[in-house]
Each structure stands twice: as structure tokens, then as C-alpha cells.
Amino acid sequence: MQRKVSDRNPKTSAARLWAPLARFIDWEAELGEAAEARGRGAHFAYEFVRFGVKQAWACLFGASMLVLLIATHLLYPKGAMLARYDFLVVAAVLIQILMVTFKLETIDEVKVICIFHIVGTVMEVFKTSVGSWLYPEPSFLRIGGVPLFTGFMYAAIGSYIARCWRLFDFRFTRHPPVWALGILSVAIYANFFGHHYVWDARPILFAAAIILIGPCTVYYKIWKVHRHMPLLLGLLLVAVFIWLAENIGTFTAAWAYPHQRHGWEPVGIGKLGSWFLLMLISYTLVAWLNRPNAMANTNS
């Protein structure tokens, strides 16, 4: 979490990508300068809040989906003419339309969401067919046993990574070649299907991920300077939060694992490994679209 490479040019603010935020750039810069002038405590508090706000903005679509799951679980009328799952599909599409209309989301982010929707739905169709999990409620808008809203849950992960990439101006040292990550991601995706029939290759996949990504450092800018952490740790932390979100999703009965058929129980910590591997696929797709930039200067 060290400071690296100062950049005091407000014109580089990622907020310019989203019109509703752009109007606040100058005001927010003045607020930051005032906090910095008050000393280290105020400066730290400002960056801490700024980090939280950036994370919240990056999570905007994913958080919206979680709110929908919780709200429909608590409030959606049973026996409604429009099934709850179908309502979630319609609501997710409307959220996307509104976000694009009001420039809360860029066209590039929509492309990422579409890719993840397809990748996630294909895997969901297979996984439900072999009983890995199930969707207990009826619906019309589905493919096989998979309601179409589920693709948006995977898309939320891709959306989050893509937005973080820009909001925190990601730079890297010793980043693995994207083609190598692509090969690993294809192997991970194939293993999600193949381990039901042949040996589960996850130990090898974890080892390959550590070898490829372990040496990489990601530099992220909260305000004026870049800080850094191991990329592997960053991906693991995101996987932890996805696992927590999955616990919320199963608590709302949006889907259920076999051990949850007769009542909710927490999702086992073992699923964290699966989410970490899925994170690698998500990260690779975003890296392929954004092309990682090297950190030119790592001197303080």
C-alpha cells in the first residue's frame, strides 16, 4: 500500500468517462486539496472515503442486482402473474437501459457485460443439468433450467473489473502475457465442465495461476499517486467478496445448492476456490479488451 508516482493532473480523472460524474471533478479536486492542507490525518480520511466511493461506483450494476434479489425476496408477491425470476430479467434489462441512457455506463462496459452474460449462461445451463445447483422457482424467460437473469450476475463481475480498471488507472509490472492468461482461462472454463467426467484439474490450475500471476504487481491510483499490491492478492480479495455476495444470493432463494434444499445454510468456503478461478476468466477478458499498461516509473 505504498505511494508511487505522483500524477497531479485533474484532466486524467476517470470521472470524465461518465457524464454525471464529470461535473464534480473540479469541486472534488478542491475538496482533496483542502483535506491535504489540513495534514496527514485529513489526507488519509479523504483518500479512504475516495477509495470507498470509487469502489461503490465500480459495483453499481452488481449492487443493483443484489438489491433486486433482496427486495424481491422480501417484497415480491407470491403467485404474481409475472414470476419473480422473469421480473428480475426485465428489471436487469431496464437497469442497463437506464445506465446507458443517463451515461452511468459506457458502451465499452455494455460490450463486456454482453460477453460475460453469454459465457455465464452457457456454464449455468450445463451446471444445472448435472445438479450442481438449481433454481427452485418457476419462470418463462429461461434456457433449460436457467432463468435468464443469472447471466447478469456473471456480467456484474465483468462490469466491476472493467470499471475498476479505469477508475483506479491500473498499471502493472511483470504482467503475464494476455495470451498465456487466455490459455489458462480456456483450461479453467473447460474444467468447469470436464471435472464431472474426468479428473478435476483445479490443483494444476491453481499452481499455473500462481506461477503466471504471482510475480505481477498492480498499481492503482486512489487520487494523485499510485499505490501497489500483488495482483494475485487483489483477485483473491475480489473472489472473497463475490463469495459473500453468493451467500446473500442463496439466502434470498434466488438459487440453491443441494445442501440448501431443505433450508438455507452458508455456502461452503470451498466455493471460494471456484470463484477465484472464475475471477481469472473475468480478469482475462477485461485484460484482453483493455491491454495492460506497464508502470513506467516505480520510484517514489
C-alpha positions as CSV (number, residue, x, y, z in Angstrom):
1,M,0.0,0.0,0.0
2,Q,2.9,2.4,-0.6
3,R,2.8,5.6,-2.5
4,K,4.2,5.6,-6.1
5,V,4.5,8.1,-8.9
6,S,2.6,11.3,-8.4
7,D,0.1,12.5,-11.0
8,R,-1.5,15.8,-10.2
9,N,-3.3,16.5,-13.5
10,P,-7.0,16.6,-12.8
11,K,-7.7,16.1,-16.6
12,T,-6.7,12.5,-16.2
13,S,-9.6,11.8,-13.9
14,A,-11.6,8.7,-14.9
15,A,-14.7,10.5,-13.9
16,R,-14.7,12.2,-17.3
17,L,-15.9,8.9,-18.8
18,W,-19.3,9.2,-17.0
19,A,-21.1,12.4,-17.7
20,P,-22.9,12.6,-14.3
21,L,-19.6,12.5,-12.5
22,A,-17.7,14.8,-14.8
23,R,-19.4,17.9,-13.4
24,F,-18.0,17.2,-10.0
25,I,-14.3,16.8,-11.0
26,D,-13.2,20.4,-10.2
27,W,-15.2,20.6,-6.9
28,E,-13.8,17.2,-5.8
29,A,-10.2,18.3,-6.6
30,E,-10.6,21.4,-4.4
31,L,-12.0,19.2,-1.6
32,G,-9.0,17.0,-1.9
33,E,-6.5,19.9,-1.8
34,A,-8.3,21.3,1.2
35,A,-8.0,17.9,3.0
36,E,-4.3,17.6,2.1
37,A,-3.6,21.1,3.5
38,R,-5.1,20.0,6.9
39,G,-2.5,17.4,7.4
40,R,-1.9,13.7,7.2
41,G,-5.0,12.7,9.1
42,A,-7.4,14.6,6.9
43,H,-5.5,13.4,3.8
44,F,-5.8,9.8,4.9
45,A,-9.5,10.2,5.6
46,Y,-10.1,11.8,2.2
47,E,-8.3,9.0,0.3
48,F,-10.1,6.4,2.4
49,V,-13.5,7.9,1.5
50,R,-12.5,8.4,-2.1
51,F,-11.4,4.7,-2.3
52,G,-14.9,3.7,-1.0
53,V,-16.7,5.9,-3.4
54,K,-14.7,4.6,-6.4
55,Q,-15.5,1.0,-5.3
56,A,-19.2,1.8,-4.9
57,W,-19.2,3.3,-8.4
58,A,-17.5,0.2,-9.8
59,C,-20.1,-2.0,-8.0
60,L,-23.0,0.0,-9.3
61,F,-24.5,-2.7,-11.5
62,G,-23.7,-5.6,-9.2
63,A,-25.1,-3.8,-6.2
64,S,-28.2,-3.0,-8.1
65,M,-28.7,-6.7,-8.8
66,L,-28.1,-7.7,-5.2
67,V,-30.7,-5.1,-4.1
68,L,-33.1,-6.6,-6.6
69,L,-32.6,-10.1,-5.2
70,I,-33.1,-8.9,-1.6
71,A,-36.1,-6.7,-2.4
72,T,-37.9,-9.4,-4.4
73,H,-37.2,-12.0,-1.8
74,L,-38.8,-9.8,0.9
75,L,-41.5,-8.0,-1.0
76,Y,-42.4,-9.7,-4.3
77,P,-45.9,-11.1,-4.1
78,K,-46.2,-14.9,-4.2
79,G,-48.3,-16.1,-7.1
80,A,-47.9,-12.9,-9.1
81,M,-48.8,-13.1,-12.8
82,L,-45.2,-12.3,-13.7
83,A,-42.8,-14.8,-12.0
84,R,-40.1,-13.4,-9.7
85,Y,-37.3,-14.6,-12.0
86,D,-38.9,-13.1,-15.0
87,F,-39.3,-9.8,-13.2
88,L,-35.6,-9.9,-12.4
89,V,-34.8,-10.3,-16.1
90,V,-37.0,-7.3,-17.0
91,A,-35.6,-5.2,-14.2
92,A,-32.0,-6.0,-15.1
93,V,-32.6,-5.0,-18.7
94,L,-34.2,-1.8,-17.6
95,I,-31.3,-1.0,-15.3
96,Q,-28.9,-1.5,-18.2
97,I,-31.0,0.8,-20.5
98,L,-31.2,3.5,-17.8
99,M,-27.5,3.3,-17.0
100,V,-26.6,3.8,-20.7
101,T,-29.3,6.5,-21.2
102,F,-28.1,8.5,-18.3
103,K,-24.4,7.8,-19.1
104,L,-23.8,5.9,-15.9
105,E,-22.3,3.2,-18.1
106,T,-20.2,3.4,-21.3
107,I,-20.7,1.4,-24.4
108,D,-17.5,-0.5,-23.8
109,E,-18.9,-1.6,-20.5
110,V,-22.0,-2.9,-22.2
111,K,-19.9,-5.0,-24.5
112,V,-18.1,-6.5,-21.5
113,I,-21.5,-7.3,-19.9
114,C,-22.8,-9.0,-23.1
115,I,-19.7,-11.2,-23.3
116,F,-20.0,-12.2,-19.7
117,H,-23.7,-12.8,-20.0
118,I,-23.1,-15.4,-22.7
119,V,-20.1,-17.1,-21.0
120,G,-22.0,-17.3,-17.7
121,T,-25.3,-18.5,-19.2
122,V,-23.6,-21.4,-21.1
123,M,-21.9,-22.6,-17.9
124,E,-25.1,-22.2,-16.0
125,V,-27.1,-24.4,-18.4
126,F,-24.5,-27.2,-18.0
127,K,-24.1,-26.9,-14.3
128,T,-27.8,-27.0,-13.6
129,S,-28.2,-30.0,-15.9
130,V,-25.7,-32.0,-13.8
131,G,-27.3,-30.9,-10.5
132,S,-24.5,-28.6,-9.2
133,W,-27.2,-26.1,-8.2
134,L,-30.8,-25.3,-9.0
135,Y,-33.3,-22.5,-9.5
136,P,-36.3,-23.6,-7.5
137,E,-38.9,-21.1,-8.7
138,P,-40.9,-21.2,-12.0
139,S,-40.3,-18.8,-14.8
140,F,-40.9,-18.3,-18.5
141,L,-37.7,-16.5,-19.5
142,R,-35.2,-19.3,-19.2
143,I,-33.0,-21.7,-21.1
144,G,-33.3,-25.2,-19.8
145,G,-33.3,-24.9,-16.0
146,V,-31.6,-21.5,-16.1
147,P,-33.5,-18.2,-15.7
148,L,-32.0,-15.5,-17.9
149,F,-31.4,-13.1,-15.0
150,T,-28.4,-15.3,-14.0
151,G,-26.3,-14.1,-16.9
152,F,-26.5,-10.6,-15.4
153,M,-25.0,-11.9,-12.2
154,Y,-21.9,-13.0,-14.1
155,A,-21.9,-9.8,-16.1
156,A,-21.8,-7.8,-12.9
157,I,-18.4,-9.3,-12.2
158,G,-17.0,-8.3,-15.6
159,S,-18.6,-4.8,-15.2
160,Y,-16.9,-4.3,-11.8
161,I,-13.4,-5.3,-13.1
162,A,-13.8,-3.1,-16.2
163,R,-14.9,-0.1,-14.2
164,C,-12.1,-0.6,-11.6
165,W,-9.5,-0.8,-14.3
166,R,-10.4,2.8,-15.4
167,L,-11.3,4.3,-12.1
168,F,-8.0,3.2,-10.5
169,D,-5.9,3.7,-13.6
170,F,-4.4,0.2,-13.4
171,R,-0.7,-0.2,-14.3
172,F,1.4,-3.3,-13.9
173,T,4.9,-4.7,-13.6
174,R,5.7,-8.2,-14.7
175,H,2.2,-8.7,-16.1
176,P,1.9,-12.1,-17.7
177,P,1.1,-12.2,-21.5
178,V,-2.6,-12.0,-22.1
179,W,-2.3,-14.9,-24.5
180,A,-1.0,-17.0,-21.6
181,L,-3.8,-15.9,-19.4
182,G,-6.1,-16.8,-22.3
183,I,-4.8,-20.4,-22.4
184,L,-5.2,-20.7,-18.6
185,S,-8.8,-19.3,-18.8
186,V,-9.8,-21.7,-21.5
187,A,-8.4,-24.6,-19.4
188,I,-10.3,-23.3,-16.3
189,Y,-13.6,-22.9,-18.3
190,A,-13.2,-26.4,-19.8
191,N,-12.5,-27.8,-16.3
192,F,-15.8,-26.4,-15.0
193,F,-17.4,-28.8,-17.4
194,G,-14.9,-31.6,-17.6
195,H,-14.4,-32.3,-13.9
196,H,-17.8,-34.0,-13.8
197,Y,-16.4,-36.7,-16.1
198,V,-12.7,-36.8,-15.7
199,W,-10.1,-35.9,-13.0
200,D,-10.5,-32.4,-11.5
201,A,-7.6,-30.3,-12.7
202,R,-8.0,-27.5,-10.2
203,P,-4.8,-28.2,-8.3
204,I,-2.8,-27.8,-11.6
205,L,-4.9,-24.7,-12.5
206,F,-4.2,-23.0,-9.1
207,A,-0.5,-23.8,-9.5
208,A,-0.5,-22.3,-13.0
209,A,-2.2,-19.2,-11.8
210,I,0.3,-18.7,-9.0
211,I,3.2,-19.1,-11.5
212,L,1.7,-16.8,-14.0
213,I,0.2,-14.1,-11.8
214,G,2.3,-14.4,-8.7
215,P,5.2,-12.1,-9.9
216,C,2.8,-9.4,-11.1
217,T,2.2,-6.2,-9.2
218,V,-0.8,-4.0,-9.9
219,Y,-0.6,-0.2,-9.3
220,Y,-3.8,1.6,-8.6
221,K,-4.4,5.3,-8.2
222,I,-6.9,6.5,-5.5
223,W,-6.1,10.1,-6.0
224,K,-2.8,11.7,-7.0
225,V,-0.4,8.8,-6.7
226,H,-0.3,5.1,-7.5
227,R,-0.2,2.5,-4.7
228,H,0.5,-1.1,-5.3
229,M,-0.3,-4.7,-4.2
230,P,0.3,-8.2,-5.7
231,L,-2.3,-8.8,-8.4
232,L,-2.9,-12.3,-7.1
233,L,-3.9,-10.8,-3.7
234,G,-6.2,-8.3,-5.4
235,L,-8.0,-11.1,-7.3
236,L,-8.3,-13.2,-4.2
237,L,-9.9,-10.3,-2.3
238,V,-12.5,-9.8,-5.1
239,A,-13.2,-13.5,-5.1
240,V,-13.9,-13.3,-1.3
241,F,-16.5,-10.5,-1.9
242,I,-18.1,-12.5,-4.7
243,W,-18.4,-15.5,-2.3
244,L,-20.1,-13.2,0.3
245,A,-22.5,-11.9,-2.4
246,E,-23.2,-15.5,-3.3
247,N,-24.2,-16.2,0.3
248,I,-26.6,-13.3,0.0
249,G,-28.0,-14.6,-3.3
250,T,-28.7,-18.1,-1.9
251,F,-30.2,-16.5,1.3
252,T,-32.7,-14.8,-1.0
253,A,-33.6,-18.2,-2.5
254,A,-32.6,-16.9,-5.9
255,W,-30.7,-20.2,-6.4
256,A,-29.8,-23.1,-4.1
257,Y,-27.1,-25.7,-3.8
258,P,-28.0,-29.3,-3.0
259,H,-27.2,-28.9,0.7
260,Q,-29.7,-25.9,0.8
261,R,-32.7,-27.8,-0.5
262,H,-34.3,-28.0,3.0
263,G,-33.3,-24.6,4.3
264,W,-30.6,-22.0,3.9
265,E,-27.1,-22.8,5.0
266,P,-24.0,-20.8,4.3
267,V,-22.1,-21.6,1.0
268,G,-19.0,-23.6,1.9
269,I,-15.7,-21.8,2.0
270,G,-14.5,-24.4,-0.6
271,K,-16.5,-22.5,-3.2
272,L,-14.0,-19.6,-2.8
273,G,-11.6,-21.6,-5.0
274,S,-14.1,-21.9,-7.8
275,W,-14.8,-18.1,-7.6
276,F,-11.1,-17.4,-7.7
277,L,-10.8,-19.4,-10.9
278,L,-13.8,-17.7,-12.4
279,M,-12.3,-14.4,-11.4
280,L,-9.3,-15.3,-13.6
281,I,-11.5,-15.8,-16.6
282,S,-13.2,-12.5,-15.9
283,Y,-9.9,-10.7,-15.5
284,T,-8.5,-12.2,-18.7
285,L,-11.5,-11.0,-20.7
286,V,-11.1,-7.5,-19.4
287,A,-7.3,-7.5,-19.8
288,W,-7.8,-8.6,-23.4
289,L,-10.2,-5.6,-24.0
290,N,-8.0,-3.1,-22.2
291,R,-4.5,-4.3,-22.8
292,P,-2.4,-3.8,-19.6
293,N,-0.2,-0.8,-19.4
294,A,3.2,-1.1,-17.8
295,M,4.2,1.1,-14.8
296,A,6.8,3.4,-16.3
297,N,8.4,4.6,-13.1
298,T,8.3,2.8,-9.7
299,N,10.5,5.2,-7.9
300,S,8.9,7.2,-5.1
